[in-house]
Amino acid sequence: MILSKIKALIEGHLTVFKHTFKKNITLEYPENKQILPETFRGKPDWVSEKCIACKICERVCPAGAVKIEKQDNNIKFHLDLSKCIICGNCAYNCPKEAICMSKEYELATDNKKDLYIEINSNSEVI
């Protein structure tokens, strides 16, 4: 019984010693951040100058996170990140490429109101 415990202790120390000289797999986040691939999809960004308010993004969003309002010459873009599943359908289907997927992925917050974004076509974030 004592020999099996000593054997387990030696095997454990050998495992630690073996991995001491290997390259680290994990990063020390947030000090060191991973380099994201070119195809990474983060938070959707809206370019108001390109938007024609066709509402295709609103129709193809499976979560119902995107809303577009058009009043006279003013377009309002509403994005609810608490619903958004970062699928990229809005950016993929936009005929004028007014929506693009950013590299921003750190979206955690204490306040749910911070996850609701409203942008006017005159570039004012409300």
Order of alpha helices (4+ residues) and beta strands (2+ residues): alpha-beta-alpha-beta-beta-alpha-beta-beta
